[in-house]
């Protein structure tokens, strides 16, 4: 079987997950041939899993080694666009872990370069492989329940104790991660929200910084949005609740969908609400409905599903789970929530100011407890303390 020759950049927690999937036979069209990390102990660990693997401590040397034709970038957030740009400009097919980046300015630059490079460019949005969310999207796009009226996504089961944040001086800092729960835990949820319901047009958010933990970034978020058709939405998340909730509810003209507890339930009205409201003559009546537990295909391959689709796209021209360029969508929502909180006003997404966001973020980076320079897109200095300390710790 023809296989891609993959190199993994960053052999931290998620890099090891991908390695185990490949070694365990879950990705038959992927051959792991190289790994890059700055810690020798991690490289030795990689060799134990794949004895024939080539090891590097310099990302550029791995990219230009001729050993790989594809790369999976598993470094901290700020470095995603920088290394993706380097790889794509050297003709390497590129798959990037979430999020696409920290701020839209750098991600737009990455997307512009991707258009000029003849490579496959994907994003590790593994929650899109979940049968519940795939079916949810299918129902929304079919129009079976009519227009969306309201979306509610409450994702508060991201609980983290203080020791999690104390485990690294880069964690939960503006200079180390670029944000808190929105940038670290929620990129998948924000991606699913827009993938299934579409992009909102306006967002207003209230963020609390270090409300439940001794950190400088957000750990509690409540946001309100509006859509082009007049629908509204609410997004709530935190790392401070336990037990938490993971519930995605969409209300339509003809019913509603709820994804919760690994189950998708549909309530389907006999008549659409707008039509019922116009024609009904009983002031306390409501349309009859049926409750249906929606059947799915039961498949939820997660990370291996994304990697298999990436390999198929390279070898056979198949479809990616998430194109790399799509990462701008969830990040724009996240950035808009931050900017709304910082400025205390509603943000219109079509008028989102990339430069203003970057300026406001830079202010916070300067006062961050971890004083680190964040370089502009397109510059990669392997000797900076930021890269040296962190590109192996994802």
Wavefront OBJ file of the C-alpha trace (Angstrom):
o trace
v 0.000 0.000 0.000
v 1.283 3.448 -0.903
v 1.936 5.586 2.165
v 2.777 9.177 2.970
v 6.062 9.780 4.774
v 5.112 11.838 7.819
v 7.220 13.875 10.204
v 5.795 15.035 13.537
v 6.967 18.410 14.830
v 6.668 18.452 18.607
v 6.630 15.207 20.586
v 4.595 16.350 23.564
v 1.254 14.914 24.697
v -0.640 15.201 21.424
v 2.367 14.208 19.323
v 2.489 10.946 21.266
v -1.242 10.379 20.708
v -0.753 10.629 16.950
v 2.300 8.368 17.122
v 0.388 5.710 19.046
v -2.429 5.813 16.478
v 0.046 5.271 13.637
v 2.055 2.578 15.418
v -1.183 0.899 16.497
v -2.269 0.426 12.894
v -5.090 2.955 12.858
v -3.530 4.887 9.944
v -2.560 2.329 7.279
v -1.592 4.948 4.676
v 0.774 6.778 7.039
v 4.423 5.914 7.685
v 5.987 7.847 10.564
v 9.549 8.452 9.401
v 10.728 11.456 11.444
v 10.128 13.415 14.622
v 11.484 16.761 15.775
v 11.771 17.917 19.361
v 14.279 19.829 21.422
v 14.333 17.366 24.307
v 16.575 14.366 23.740
v 14.534 12.306 26.187
v 11.461 12.747 24.015
v 13.393 11.752 20.909
v 14.584 8.603 22.683
v 10.965 7.869 23.579
v 10.010 8.239 19.918
v 12.773 5.772 18.950
v 11.387 3.248 21.415
v 8.040 3.440 19.631
v 9.512 3.535 16.100
v 13.114 2.229 16.082
v 13.719 3.276 12.454
v 12.563 6.862 12.981
v 14.843 9.789 12.096
v 15.159 12.363 14.864
v 15.809 16.089 14.663
v 16.181 19.007 17.041
v 15.756 21.607 14.289
v 12.412 21.902 12.488
v 13.916 23.376 9.334
v 16.411 20.511 9.029
v 13.609 17.945 9.251
v 11.534 19.823 6.683
v 14.474 20.046 4.267
v 15.888 16.582 4.976
v 14.199 14.887 2.026
v 12.931 12.182 4.377
v 9.376 13.521 4.736
v 6.683 14.538 2.264
v 4.196 15.597 4.951
v 4.239 17.110 8.419
v 1.954 17.195 11.448
v 2.555 20.350 13.485
v 2.035 19.802 17.220
v 3.700 22.881 18.727
v 2.161 25.615 20.914
v -0.333 27.983 19.358
v 1.821 30.948 18.384
v 4.116 28.765 16.292
v 1.464 26.994 14.213
v 1.457 29.494 11.295
v 5.245 29.975 11.321
v 6.076 26.320 10.896
v 3.141 25.703 8.552
v 4.448 28.466 6.290
v 7.966 27.022 6.400
v 6.716 23.541 5.530
v 4.397 24.595 2.715
v 7.015 26.823 1.106
v 9.276 23.755 0.986
v 6.619 21.653 -0.746
v 5.621 19.648 2.333
v 1.961 18.653 2.780
v 0.893 20.226 6.065
v -1.544 19.236 8.815
v -1.808 21.649 11.767
v -3.111 20.923 15.256
v -5.802 23.241 16.602
v -6.061 26.197 16.776
v -4.889 27.530 13.408
v -3.068 30.254 15.327
v -3.565 32.850 18.036
v -4.623 35.896 16.037
v -6.303 36.309 12.655
v -3.509 38.469 11.239
v -1.026 35.585 11.315
v -3.556 32.987 10.151
v -4.594 35.082 7.152
v -0.930 35.279 6.165
v -0.657 31.502 6.484
v -3.770 31.034 4.328
v -2.457 33.415 1.659
v 0.763 31.433 1.391
v -1.141 28.134 1.306
v -2.932 29.284 -1.865
v 0.415 29.751 -3.587
v 1.810 26.347 -2.599
v 0.873 23.134 -4.387
v 0.402 21.104 -1.211
v -2.426 19.613 0.841
v -3.180 21.836 3.846
v -5.371 20.461 6.622
v -6.422 21.198 10.193
v -6.771 18.671 13.014
v -10.443 19.330 13.786
v -11.107 15.794 14.963
v -14.510 16.507 16.525
v -15.879 16.832 12.999
v -15.480 13.056 12.704
v -17.952 12.448 15.553
v -21.105 10.803 14.175
v -23.314 12.971 16.426
v -22.001 16.252 15.022
v -21.816 14.971 11.447
v -25.487 13.975 11.620
v -26.405 17.240 13.302
v -24.793 19.174 10.461
v -26.481 16.970 7.863
v -29.926 17.726 9.334
v -29.222 21.461 9.525
v -27.975 21.634 5.937
v -30.917 19.552 4.624
v -33.453 22.164 5.730
v -35.638 19.419 7.207
v -36.405 21.538 10.267
v -36.471 24.883 8.468
v -34.466 27.973 9.378
v -32.424 28.186 12.570
v -33.976 30.446 15.210
v -31.601 29.973 18.138
v -28.357 28.192 19.014
v -27.173 27.339 22.519
v -23.812 25.719 23.174
v -22.806 25.213 26.792
v -19.473 23.468 27.199
v -18.458 23.623 30.857
v -16.939 20.165 31.256
v -13.431 21.490 30.540
v -12.624 21.533 34.262
v -8.978 22.149 35.166
v -7.567 22.388 38.729
v -4.887 24.938 39.624
v -2.099 22.346 39.351
v -2.820 22.056 35.619
v -1.962 25.728 35.151
v 1.018 25.511 37.496
v 2.568 22.676 35.458
v 4.285 25.089 33.056
v 5.116 28.813 33.216
v 3.837 29.217 29.645
v 0.379 27.898 30.481
v -2.517 30.356 30.738
v -0.356 33.368 29.877
v -0.827 35.894 27.086
v 2.716 35.395 25.878
v 2.738 31.608 26.228
v -0.673 30.574 24.922
v -2.340 33.764 23.743
v -5.500 33.103 25.697
v -7.228 30.721 28.049
v -10.198 28.422 27.636
v -11.091 29.903 24.230
v -7.632 29.238 22.748
v -6.714 26.046 24.556
v -9.834 23.983 25.216
v -12.541 25.417 22.949
v -11.234 25.599 19.363
v -13.066 22.342 18.599
v -16.330 23.640 20.055
v -16.110 26.969 18.249
v -15.338 25.109 15.032
v -18.350 22.820 15.452
v -20.588 25.799 16.285
v -19.786 27.571 13.009
v -19.429 24.353 10.948
v -22.944 23.282 11.857
v -24.768 26.614 12.274
v -22.747 28.983 10.087
v -20.781 32.067 11.009
v -22.517 34.705 13.136
v -22.564 38.327 12.042
v -22.237 39.959 15.484
v -20.770 38.924 18.827
v -20.794 40.441 22.296
v -18.981 38.640 25.093
v -18.255 38.865 28.797
v -14.976 37.223 29.759
v -13.614 36.773 33.276
v -9.849 36.591 33.615
v -8.524 34.404 36.413
v -11.972 34.142 37.992
v -11.609 30.568 39.213
v -7.826 30.132 39.021
v -4.646 32.081 39.643
v -4.047 32.820 35.927
v -3.956 35.932 33.728
v -6.196 34.719 30.885
v -9.903 33.905 30.619
v -11.368 30.910 32.454
v -15.061 31.900 32.234
v -16.914 33.040 29.085
v -20.494 34.017 28.237
v -21.149 35.245 24.703
v -24.170 36.311 22.676
v -24.295 36.359 18.886
v -26.630 37.129 15.986
v -26.860 35.544 12.538
v -27.715 37.000 9.136
v -31.232 35.498 9.173
v -32.042 37.063 12.547
v -31.312 33.967 14.625
v -29.488 34.402 17.927
v -26.983 32.276 19.790
v -25.380 31.842 23.190
v -22.006 30.259 23.954
v -20.938 29.490 27.533
v -17.705 27.883 28.655
v -15.395 27.664 31.657
v -12.636 25.561 33.197
v -14.034 26.221 36.676
v -17.183 24.053 36.822
v -17.408 20.457 37.952
v -19.451 18.510 37.166
v -19.783 20.379 33.914
v -22.167 20.250 30.966
v -21.680 19.521 27.271
v -24.942 20.410 25.521
v -25.485 21.734 21.995
v -29.074 22.799 21.269
v -30.433 24.283 18.042
v -34.009 25.562 17.746
v -35.609 25.720 14.291
v -38.913 26.798 12.760
v -40.029 23.152 12.737
v -38.473 21.755 15.900
v -35.153 21.405 17.676
v -32.017 19.265 17.983
v -30.095 18.497 21.151
v -26.705 16.786 21.268
v -25.917 15.676 24.808
v -24.582 12.575 26.563
v -23.404 11.046 23.269
v -26.943 11.110 21.900
v -28.710 13.235 19.291
v -32.416 13.889 19.837
v -34.827 15.609 17.457
v -38.157 17.207 18.287
v -40.122 17.614 15.052
v -43.224 19.810 14.854
v -46.211 18.790 12.722
v -46.372 22.397 11.521
v -43.719 25.097 11.416
v -43.901 27.630 14.240
v -44.341 30.692 11.950
v -47.217 29.052 10.085
v -48.837 27.814 13.300
v -48.594 31.239 14.872
v -50.291 32.843 11.854
v -53.132 30.339 11.500
v -53.913 29.046 15.010
v -56.953 30.506 16.810
v -56.268 29.105 20.301
v -54.246 31.575 22.421
v -52.636 28.792 24.494
v -52.086 26.162 21.826
v -48.794 24.979 20.411
v -48.012 22.705 17.463
v -47.934 18.965 18.098
v -44.520 17.336 17.830
v -42.775 13.991 17.992
v -39.548 13.185 19.807
v -37.057 11.092 17.845
v -33.711 9.641 18.858
v -31.694 10.201 15.705
v -29.771 7.261 14.304
v -26.152 7.774 13.237
v -23.553 5.522 11.654
v -21.902 5.201 15.074
v -18.450 6.048 13.742
v -16.176 8.428 15.639
v -12.554 7.936 14.479
v -11.284 11.250 15.896
v -7.548 11.994 15.340
v -6.902 8.903 13.234
v -9.873 9.797 11.018
v -8.435 13.228 10.290
v -4.975 11.800 9.613
v -6.388 9.098 7.319
v -8.316 11.698 5.335
v -5.136 13.800 5.098
v -3.217 10.827 3.681
v -6.035 10.025 1.245
v -6.098 13.645 0.064
v -2.358 13.479 -0.667
v -2.368 10.047 -2.315
v -5.760 9.968 -4.023
v -7.155 13.504 -4.070
v -9.714 12.692 -1.363
v -11.591 15.129 0.868
v -10.070 16.515 4.058
v -12.039 16.527 7.295
v -11.140 20.217 7.642
v -9.229 22.313 5.149
v -6.483 24.373 6.737
v -8.013 27.608 5.477
v -11.149 26.922 7.547
v -9.257 27.489 10.786
v -9.778 31.236 10.391
v -13.503 30.829 11.123
v -13.393 29.569 14.692
v -10.413 31.800 15.450
v -12.292 34.875 14.235
v -15.112 34.041 16.648
v -12.619 33.556 19.474
v -10.747 36.778 18.677
v -14.047 38.670 18.447
v -15.034 37.443 21.916
v -11.726 38.651 23.347
v -11.949 41.988 21.569
v -15.555 42.503 22.677
v -14.502 41.902 26.274
v -11.475 44.208 26.025
v -13.380 47.058 24.361
v -16.695 46.500 26.116
v -18.778 46.524 22.945
v -20.380 44.416 20.234
v -18.116 43.243 17.419
v -19.374 43.024 13.835
v -17.453 40.171 12.272
v -17.472 41.544 8.716
v -15.664 44.604 10.100
v -13.287 42.712 12.393
v -10.067 44.698 12.742
v -7.082 42.318 12.657
v -4.610 45.085 13.479
v -6.625 46.375 16.436
v -6.880 42.892 17.894
v -3.137 42.367 17.482
v -2.448 45.714 19.185
v -4.683 44.834 22.132
v -3.154 41.364 22.429
v 0.353 42.884 22.316
v -0.501 45.107 25.286
v -1.309 42.020 27.307
v 1.753 40.157 26.122
v 3.931 43.022 27.395
v 2.499 42.688 30.901
v 2.378 38.878 30.841
v 4.025 37.080 33.746
v 6.077 35.198 31.175
v 7.965 37.893 29.337
v 8.470 36.540 25.823
v 8.747 38.272 22.487
v 6.133 37.091 19.964
v 7.580 37.462 16.506
v 5.644 38.413 13.390
v 4.524 35.793 10.898
v 7.201 34.637 8.506
v 10.124 34.849 10.928
v 11.329 31.674 12.596
v 14.247 32.024 14.970
v 15.083 28.631 16.445
v 17.258 30.302 19.083
v 14.492 32.310 20.748
v 13.650 31.175 24.255
v 10.010 30.865 23.241
v 10.684 28.292 20.546
v 13.392 26.543 22.538
v 11.274 26.136 25.631
v 7.939 25.350 24.131
v 7.716 23.771 20.761
v 7.855 20.291 22.294
v 5.225 20.826 24.989
v 1.893 20.848 23.120
l 1 2 3 4 5 6 7 8 9 10 11 12 13 14 15 16 17 18 19 20 21 22 23 24 25 26 27 28 29 30 31 32 33 34 35 36 37 38 39 40 41 42 43 44 45 46 47 48 49 50 51 52 53 54 55 56 57 58 59 60 61 62 63 64 65 66 67 68 69 70 71 72 73 74 75 76 77 78 79 80 81 82 83 84 85 86 87 88 89 90 91 92 93 94 95 96 97 98 99 100 101 102 103 104 105 106 107 108 109 110 111 112 113 114 115 116 117 118 119 120 121 122 123 124 125 126 127 128 129 130 131 132 133 134 135 136 137 138 139 140 141 142 143 144 145 146 147 148 149 150 151 152 153 154 155 156 157 158 159 160 161 162 163 164 165 166 167 168 169 170 171 172 173 174 175 176 177 178 179 180 181 182 183 184 185 186 187 188 189 190 191 192 193 194 195 196 197 198 199 200 201 202 203 204 205 206 207 208 209 210 211 212 213 214 215 216 217 218 219 220 221 222 223 224 225 226 227 228 229 230 231 232 233 234 235 236 237 238 239 240 241 242 243 244 245 246 247 248 249 250 251 252 253 254 255 256 257 258 259 260 261 262 263 264 265 266 267 268 269 270 271 272 273 274 275 276 277 278 279 280 281 282 283 284 285 286 287 288 289 290 291 292 293 294 295 296 297 298 299 300 301 302 303 304 305 306 307 308 309 310 311 312 313 314 315 316 317 318 319 320 321 322 323 324 325 326 327 328 329 330 331 332 333 334 335 336 337 338 339 340 341 342 343 344 345 346 347 348 349 350 351 352 353 354 355 356 357 358 359 360 361 362 363 364 365 366 367 368 369 370 371 372 373 374 375 376 377 378 379 380 381 382 383 384 385 386 387 388 389 390 391 392 393 394
